[in-house]
Amino acid sequence: MADNPKEASIGSIPFFKGLPASDLMAILGITTTKTVEAGENLFTQNDPSDGLYILLSGKLQVYIFSGLTGGTTKVLAELNPGQYVGEMGLLDGQNRSASVKVLEGGEVMFMPTAGFAVLLQSHPHIAKEVVDALCDIINNKPKLVINSEKAVLIKNKQVAAKLSNMKLLCAILREYNKKIAISSK
Protein backbone atom coordinates (compact mmCIF):
# COMPACT_ATOMS: atom_id res chain seq x y z
CA MET A 1 0.00 0.00 0.00
CA ALA A 2 2.81 2.44 0.68
CA ASP A 3 3.76 2.07 -2.99
CA ASN A 4 0.56 3.88 -3.99
CA PRO A 5 1.08 7.59 -3.22
CA LYS A 6 -2.66 8.30 -3.34
CA GLU A 7 -3.40 5.66 -0.73
CA ALA A 8 -0.50 6.84 1.44
CA SER A 9 -1.90 10.37 1.26
CA ILE A 10 -5.40 9.22 2.23
CA GLY A 11 -4.03 7.16 5.10
CA SER A 12 -2.02 10.09 6.43
CA ILE A 13 -5.10 12.25 7.01
CA PRO A 14 -5.95 12.14 10.74
CA PHE A 15 -9.58 11.20 10.02
CA PHE A 16 -8.48 8.05 8.20
CA LYS A 17 -5.27 6.98 9.98
CA GLY A 18 -6.76 4.00 11.82
CA LEU A 19 -8.67 2.56 8.89
CA PRO A 20 -7.87 -0.79 7.25
CA ALA A 21 -6.83 -1.01 3.59
CA SER A 22 -10.34 -2.00 2.45
CA ASP A 23 -11.78 1.25 3.84
CA LEU A 24 -8.98 3.31 2.33
CA MET A 25 -9.74 1.69 -1.03
CA ALA A 26 -13.45 2.57 -0.63
CA ILE A 27 -12.45 6.17 0.08
CA LEU A 28 -10.18 6.21 -2.96
CA GLY A 29 -13.14 4.99 -5.01
CA ILE A 30 -14.91 8.33 -4.57
CA THR A 31 -11.88 10.52 -5.35
CA THR A 32 -10.67 12.07 -8.58
CA THR A 33 -7.26 13.46 -9.47
CA LYS A 34 -6.73 16.68 -11.38
CA THR A 35 -3.84 18.79 -12.57
CA VAL A 36 -3.54 22.30 -11.15
CA GLU A 37 -1.56 25.19 -12.62
CA ALA A 38 0.48 27.80 -10.79
CA GLY A 39 -1.53 30.97 -10.16
CA GLU A 40 -4.99 29.37 -10.12
CA ASN A 41 -7.15 29.21 -7.01
CA LEU A 42 -8.56 25.88 -5.87
CA PHE A 43 -11.22 27.88 -4.07
CA THR A 44 -11.80 31.31 -2.56
CA GLN A 45 -12.85 32.35 0.92
CA ASN A 46 -16.65 32.17 1.32
CA ASP A 47 -17.09 29.84 -1.69
CA PRO A 48 -19.45 26.94 -1.01
CA SER A 49 -17.55 23.89 0.25
CA ASP A 50 -17.56 20.97 -2.11
CA GLY A 51 -14.96 18.62 -0.64
CA LEU A 52 -11.43 17.89 0.49
CA TYR A 53 -8.25 18.43 -1.55
CA ILE A 54 -5.10 16.37 -0.96
CA LEU A 55 -1.93 17.73 -2.53
CA LEU A 56 -0.10 15.00 -4.44
CA SER A 57 2.53 17.25 -6.05
CA GLY A 58 3.23 20.98 -6.28
CA LYS A 59 2.71 23.62 -3.58
CA LEU A 60 -0.39 25.43 -2.27
CA GLN A 61 -0.86 28.61 -0.24
CA VAL A 62 -3.72 29.05 2.22
CA TYR A 63 -4.69 32.67 2.91
CA ILE A 64 -7.51 34.84 4.18
CA PHE A 65 -8.69 38.32 3.31
CA SER A 66 -8.32 40.66 6.24
CA GLY A 67 -10.28 43.87 6.49
CA LEU A 68 -13.04 45.06 4.20
CA THR A 69 -13.16 44.81 0.42
CA GLY A 70 -9.78 45.69 -0.99
CA GLY A 71 -8.09 44.70 2.30
CA THR A 72 -4.85 42.83 2.55
CA THR A 73 -4.33 39.10 2.54
CA LYS A 74 -2.82 37.11 5.38
CA VAL A 75 -0.99 33.88 4.54
CA LEU A 76 -1.94 31.11 6.96
CA ALA A 77 0.10 28.22 5.56
CA GLU A 78 1.96 26.75 2.62
CA LEU A 79 1.11 23.15 1.86
CA ASN A 80 3.45 20.53 0.45
CA PRO A 81 2.69 17.09 -1.04
CA GLY A 82 0.84 14.85 1.39
CA GLN A 83 -0.94 17.75 3.09
CA TYR A 84 -4.63 18.54 2.65
CA VAL A 85 -7.16 21.34 2.87
CA GLY A 86 -10.95 21.54 3.13
CA GLU A 87 -11.50 18.89 5.80
CA MET A 88 -14.06 20.94 7.75
CA GLY A 89 -16.07 21.73 4.62
CA LEU A 90 -16.04 18.04 3.74
CA LEU A 91 -17.90 17.35 6.98
CA ASP A 92 -20.02 20.39 7.73
CA GLY A 93 -20.71 21.87 4.29
CA GLN A 94 -20.11 25.44 5.47
CA ASN A 95 -18.56 27.99 3.15
CA ARG A 96 -14.79 28.06 2.79
CA SER A 97 -13.06 29.90 5.63
CA ALA A 98 -9.93 30.64 3.57
CA SER A 99 -8.67 30.80 -0.01
CA VAL A 100 -6.19 28.36 -1.55
CA LYS A 101 -3.87 29.36 -4.38
CA VAL A 102 -1.59 27.08 -6.39
CA LEU A 103 2.01 28.29 -5.96
CA GLU A 104 3.63 25.45 -7.93
CA GLY A 105 1.65 23.41 -10.43
CA GLY A 106 1.04 19.76 -9.73
CA GLU A 107 -1.77 17.35 -8.93
CA VAL A 108 -4.48 17.25 -6.28
CA MET A 109 -6.80 14.46 -5.28
CA PHE A 110 -10.37 15.64 -4.69
CA MET A 111 -12.87 13.94 -2.38
CA PRO A 112 -16.40 15.34 -2.92
CA THR A 113 -18.64 16.06 0.05
CA ALA A 114 -21.65 14.28 -1.48
CA GLY A 115 -19.68 11.11 -2.18
CA PHE A 116 -18.19 11.14 1.29
CA ALA A 117 -21.64 11.45 2.91
CA VAL A 118 -22.82 8.36 0.99
CA LEU A 119 -19.65 6.51 1.96
CA LEU A 120 -20.26 7.27 5.65
CA GLN A 121 -23.71 5.67 5.41
CA SER A 122 -22.35 2.47 3.88
CA HIS A 123 -19.23 2.34 6.10
CA PRO A 124 -20.29 3.43 9.63
CA HIS A 125 -16.88 2.54 11.11
CA ILE A 126 -15.36 5.28 8.92
CA ALA A 127 -17.77 7.71 10.59
CA LYS A 128 -16.58 6.53 14.01
CA GLU A 129 -12.95 7.07 13.02
CA VAL A 130 -13.77 10.61 11.82
CA VAL A 131 -15.65 11.49 15.02
CA ASP A 132 -12.81 10.13 17.18
CA ALA A 133 -10.25 12.12 15.17
CA LEU A 134 -12.28 15.31 15.62
CA CYS A 135 -12.45 14.65 19.37
CA ASP A 136 -8.66 14.15 19.41
CA ILE A 137 -8.13 17.44 17.55
CA ILE A 138 -10.35 19.26 20.03
CA ASN A 139 -8.72 17.57 23.03
CA ASN A 140 -5.26 18.56 21.78
CA LYS A 141 -6.05 22.29 21.57
CA PRO A 142 -4.58 23.58 24.84
CA LYS A 143 -6.48 26.87 24.82
CA LEU A 144 -9.83 25.35 23.80
CA VAL A 145 -12.25 25.21 26.72
CA ILE A 146 -15.73 23.80 26.24
CA ASN A 147 -18.21 24.95 28.85
CA SER A 148 -20.79 22.21 28.63
CA GLU A 149 -21.78 19.20 30.66
CA LYS A 150 -21.35 17.18 27.46
CA ALA A 151 -17.66 18.12 27.15
CA VAL A 152 -16.82 14.85 28.91
CA LEU A 153 -18.19 12.98 25.88
CA ILE A 154 -15.61 14.69 23.68
CA LYS A 155 -12.83 14.17 26.22
CA ASN A 156 -13.61 10.43 26.42
CA LYS A 157 -14.36 10.07 22.69
CA GLN A 158 -17.90 8.88 23.38
CA VAL A 159 -19.59 11.01 20.73
CA ALA A 160 -21.99 9.04 18.54
CA ALA A 161 -20.72 8.53 14.98
CA LYS A 162 -23.32 10.63 13.18
CA LEU A 163 -22.90 13.34 10.56
CA SER A 164 -24.82 15.79 12.77
CA ASN A 165 -22.23 15.29 15.53
CA MET A 166 -19.39 15.75 13.05
CA LYS A 167 -20.93 19.10 12.12
CA LEU A 168 -21.13 20.13 15.79
CA LEU A 169 -17.49 19.17 16.38
CA CYS A 170 -16.49 21.11 13.26
CA ALA A 171 -18.42 24.12 14.57
CA ILE A 172 -16.37 24.00 17.79
CA LEU A 173 -13.13 23.87 15.79
CA ARG A 174 -14.20 26.64 13.40
CA GLU A 175 -15.05 28.93 16.34
CA TYR A 176 -11.70 28.15 17.97
CA ASN A 177 -9.84 28.86 14.71
CA LYS A 178 -11.64 32.22 14.37
CA LYS A 179 -10.62 33.22 17.89
CA ILE A 180 -7.01 32.22 17.26
CA ALA A 181 -6.94 34.15 13.93
CA ILE A 182 -8.37 37.27 15.59
CA SER A 183 -6.00 37.12 18.56
CA SER A 184 -2.93 36.74 16.31
CA LYS A 185 -3.65 39.96 14.39
N, C-alpha and C positions, 0 to 999 in steps of 0.2 A: 504493500500500500504506500509506503514512503516513496516509491518510485514514481507515483502519480502526483505531480505537483498540485493539481486541483484538489485531490483528496486530502493531501497534507495541509493545504490551506483551509479547507473546511474543518478538518479535525483540530486545527489550532485555535479556532474561535471558541472562547470560553463557554458559549452556550452548548457546544457540540463535543467538547473534549472527552467526556466520559462515554460516548456512544460507540457501539460496536460497528464493525465494517459494514454490515448490512444496512444499518441506519444511515451511515455516511453515504452509501451508494444511493439510497432512496432520496437523500437530500440533493445529491449531485444530479439525480434524474429531473429535478425541477429547475436546474440552473442553465444559463446560457453564457457563452463567452463572446466578448466583443472587443474589437480593437478601438483604442482611444488615441487621439492625436493631441500633441502639446498645444496648449492654449484653449482647448475646449473645456466647458464646464460639464461635469457629470450631472450636477443639479445645483440649484441656487436656493439660498435661504428663503424660506416660506413657500417653496414649491410643495405640492402634494407628495407625500412619501409613496414610493412604489416598490421599495425593496432594499436589499442589502447588496453592497458592492465589495468584492474581495479583489485586492490588487494582486495580479499574477506577475506583471512586469511593468516597469516604468516608475513614475513618482507622482504623487498627488499632494495637493495643498488644501487644507481645511481652513476656512476663514469665515468671519462674520462681519457684517456691516455694523459699524458703531455710529451712533448719532442719527440724525434725520437724513432724509434724502440728500444725496451728495456728500454724505459723511465719509469718514475714512474706513478702511478695512483693518481688521485685526487678525493676524495669522494665529490659528490655534495649534496647528500641527502639520507636519509633513509626513506622509505615509510612504512606506517602502513595500516591496513585494512581501506578501504574506499578511499584511495588515488589512483592515476592513473599515468600512464606514456605512452608516445607515441602519445599525442594529436596532435602535429604538423605533424608528419608523417601520421597520419590518414587523414589529410586534404591536405597536399601538396605533399606527396609521396616521399619526399627527404630522403636520407639515414639517418640512426640513428646518432644523434649528441652525444650520450653517450651510455655507456654499462649499463645493469641492471643485477645484480646478486641476486639470492635468498639466503638470510641470514637464514631465518627460513622457512621450508617447509609449504605449505598451498595450497590455491586455488586462481586462477586468472580467471577473466572473460575476454574474448578476443572479440574485435569488429573489424572485418576485413575491410580494406580500401575499397575493391571492393564492399562489401555489403553495406557499409555506403554511397558510391557514388550513388548506385541504390536507396537507401532509400531517399536521398536528392532529387532525381528527382520525386519520388512519394509523398513526403511530403515537399513541398517548404517552409512551415512555420518553419520546423526544420532548414532549411538552413538560414532563417532570424535570428533565435535565435542564431545560431553559429556565423554568421557575427557580430551581435550585441555584443556577448560575446567577440569576438576578439577585437572589437573596445574598449570595456570597459577595457580589459587587457592592450591595448596600451595606452589608456587615463590615466590609473592608474600607469604608469611607470614614476616617477617624472623626471628622467634624460633622457627620450626618447624625442628627438626633431625631428619632421618631417619637413623638408624644402621643402614644396611643396604647390602649391596653392590648391591642393585637400585635404590637411590635415584637412580642415574644415569638409569635409564629414565624416572623421573618428571621429572627435570631436563630431559631431552632430548625429552620428550613422545613416548616410544616404547612406551607402555603399550598392549597390545592392546585393541581396542574390544570388550570383553565385559562383560556385566552383573556377573560375578563381580569383575572388576577395578574397576568403578565402586563396588561395595560396599566393597572394600578401601581405595580412595581416600577414600571417605566415612568409613570407620572412622578413618583418619588425621586427617581434619578434625574429627570428633566428639571425639576424644581431645585434640586441640589446643584446641578450644573449651572443653572441661571444665577444662583446666589454666588457661586464661586467666580463666575465670569464677571459679575458686577463688583465683587469685592477686590478683584485683581486689576481693576481699571485705575 
